[in-house]
Amino acid sequence: MNKRRKIIEKIFLIYLPLTVMMLFVLIPFVWALVTSFKTPEAITGTEISLLPHPAVFDNYIKVWKTNKFSTYFINSLLVCTAALIVIVLCSVLNGYALARFNFKGKKLFMLLLIGTQLMPVIILIIPLFVIFKQIGLINTRWSLIVFYIAMQIPFNSILMKGFVSGIPVSIEEAAWVDGAGRVKTMLLVVFPSLLPGIVATGAFAFVSCWNEFMISFSFITSQDLFTIPVALKYMIGEYTIDYGSLAAGSIIALIPPVCLFAYIQKYLISGLGAGAVKG
């Protein structure tokens, strides 16, 4: 009786909430995927079907060629990749310093790093716009790259601190005894051990930059420099919405993050587990 009760409790307390959450996540994705293969008549029709009939690729062709989505895709890829390289490099070095060195004001510095994450992005738009305009960064990819780097480094530095703290200091001390300096120890001992953490940090940073909309919408006015989120917004007309093209664009936008997480899932899971050991 107790065993049966435990099974029922497990179903209602764990599996049922997880199933509901999964449905909330998957239903919009499935709707967008199905809609992207439908004709305009099928989209606006009253018939509801799980599979598109007939299935067409017109929406993808239209989005990629007519709506210049290939240009927006490349823009997003360039901006996110450039920002990601700097974010990961700085976050790893910052995380190592925070985990291994004790310095005056360390706790205050950590609080300031955490405090930056509590600040709404919208209150930064006007002052950043004025500053970037004065130095000539408005309507350039550099405005997005600089902003993404500045906003992502604090959080990812804290994240990397947890990963570095999970590595025993004795490993580094053994390398020092063998004659290796701190830099050589970091490159040959610490960084390889941090690979899962670096991958996890990089993945979250990339997805955050890839999905960012507010700053891209505010700082970029040239259509040739639009990123994917801004391009999707402008696909919504004042009086009409091309749901087929919008759905196709959304599915294309999902491809890089999904492929990234599918490729690095092994490192991601082990990295998150390692980061949870010590903070």
N, C-alpha and C positions, 0 to 999 in steps of 0.2 A: 504493500500500500504506500509506504514511504517512498519507494523507488518510483512508483507511478506518479506520485505527487511531485517529486523532483523533476521528472521528465516534463510534466505539464507546466510547472513553474519555469523551467528552462525555455520551453517553447514560447510562453507568453512574455517572459521578461527579457529574453535575448533574441530569439529568432523572429518573432513577430515585429518588434520595433525595427530590427535590421531590414526585414523585408519591406516594411513601409518606407523606410528611408531609401532603400534601393530603388523602389518604384518611383519615388519623387525625383530621383536623379535620372533614371533611365527613360521614363515616359517622354520628357521633352526631347531627349536625344533621338529616340525612336521616331517621334513625330517629325522632327527636322529631317532625319534620314529618309523617311518615306516620302515626305513632301518634296524633297529635292529631286526625286525621280518622277514626279507627277507633272502632267500637262496643266496649263492654266485652267482649262475647263474642269479637270478632275479636282483641282484644289478648291475652286469656288463652287463645285457641285454639292449636292445634299447627300450623296452616297458616301458612307463611311467604310473604308476598307483598310485592312492592315498592310496589304501589299499593293503597290501602285499598278494600275492596269489601264493603259499600257505603261511600261517603264521606259522613260526616255532620259537621255543625257543632255538635253537641250539647255537646261538650267546651268549645268556646270560649264558647258561651252560658252554660254552667254556671259556668265560671271567672269570666267578666266580671260576671255578675249575682248568682249564688248565693254565690260565694266573695268577693264585693266586690273583685274585682281592679281595677276602675276606680278605687277609692279608693287602693289601693296604688300604682297607676300614677301617679296625680296626686301622691301623697306623694313618690315617687322623683323625679318631674319638678321639683317645687318645690324640694326639697332640693338636687338636682344643679345646677339653674339658678342658684339663689342663691349656692351655693358657687363655681360656675364664674366668675361675674362678678368676684368678689373675687380669685379665684386668678389669672385672666388679667391683671387690672389690676396687681396687686402683682408678679406674675412679670415683666411687661414692664418695669416701673420698676426692679425689682431687677436684671434682666438688663442694662438699660442702664447702671446705676450700676457694676456689676461689670465691664462691658466698657470703659467710657469713663473711669472715675476710678481713680486710684491712691491708696490710703490705707494708713495703717499697720495692719498685721494683716490685710491682704487675703487672703493665702495661708491663714492660720489660719482666717479666716472661711469660705473656700471648703471647707477640710477639714471644718469643723463642719457645713456644709450637706450635704456628701457623707456624713458620719458619721451624720446623722439618717436617711438612707435605709437604713443597715445595721442599724438597730434593729428587732427584731421587734415588730410591733404588739401582740402578745398581752401583752407585759410592761407596756404602757401602760394596759391596761384598768382595773386596780384603782385606781391613783393618779388616773386621769382620772375614774373613776366617783365617787370620794370628793370630788374637787374640784367636779365638775359637780353633785353632790347638794347640796353646801353652798351653791352659788349658784343652785340651783333650775332647772338645765337638764336634769336627767334626765327621760326620758319626754316630751321636746319635740323638735321638728324642729331647734331651735337647737343642740342637742348634736351632731347629725350635721353641720350646716353648719359649726360652729366647728372640729370635728375634721377634716373634709375640707380646710378652708382651711389649717389648721396643717400637715397632713401633705403636702399637694400643693405648697405654695409653694416649699419648698427645692429639690426636683427640677426643677420647672418654671422656677425662677429660673436654675438652671445651664443648662437647655436654652435659655432665651432669651438667655443670655450668648453662647452659640455663634452664635445668629442675628444678634445685634447686632454681634458681631465680624466677621461676613461683610459688613457694610455699610462701605464706605470712609469714613474720617473726613473725607476731602476734600470729600465731599458736604455735610457739616454746616458745614465751614469756609467753603464757598462761600456758604451761607445766612447765616452770621455776617457775612461781608464785605458782603452786601447789606443788612445792618441788622437781621436777624432775631435775636431772643434765643434762649436755649437751649430754653425751653419751646415757643416758636413753631416752632423747628426740629424739635423732637421730634414735635409734632403734625402738621406739614405735610410733613416730609421723612422722618423716621425711621419713624414708625408706618406710613405707607402702604407703605414698602419692607419692613416687617416683617410685612405681612398674611399671607403663607404660613406664616411661623413662628408667628404668633399663632393661626392656624387649627389648625396641627398641635399646638401646646401645649394649646389648648382642647379638641381632640378627645380627646387622651390623658387629660386631667384629667377630662373628662365621663364617659368609659367607666370609668375607675378608680373614680369616685364611684358610678356607676350599678351596678357589680358588687359593691361593698363589702358584706360580710355580717357580719363579726365584731363591729364596733362597733355596727351597727344592732341586731343580736341582743342585745347586752349592755345598751344604753342605752335601748331602746324596749320598753316592756311593754304599752302600750295597743294593741289590735288596730287601732284606727282610724288609728294613726300608722305602721303597718308599711310598710316599703319592699318592693319586689318580691322581692329575695333572701330576706328573712325570711319573706315570705308563701309563697314556694315551699317553704321548709323546713317550715312548719307544714302544708303539704298532704300531707306524709308522715305517715300515722297510726302509732299504736303497733303495730297488728297488721295493718293493710291499707294498701295504696298505690293510689291512683286514678291509674294511669299515664296515662290519657287526659287528665285535667285537668292533671296535672303537665306533660305534654308541651305542651298548649295554652298553659299559663302560661309555659313556657320560650320558646315561639315568640313570644308577645306581648312578652316581655321583650327579645327580640332586635331588635324592630322599630326602636326609636329609634337604637341604635348603628349598625345596618346602614344605615338611611336617612341618618344623619349622615355616615358614611364615603362612601356613594355620592354624596352631594351635594358633599362637599368634597374628593374624591379628587385633583382637579387641584392644589388648594392644598396638600394634604397631601404629595404627592410632591415638589413643588417646595420646600416648606418643609423637609422632611427633608433634601433635597439641599443646601439653603442652610446648614442647621445643621451639616452634616458638613464644611463648608469650613474653619471655624476653631472651636476649642473654648475 
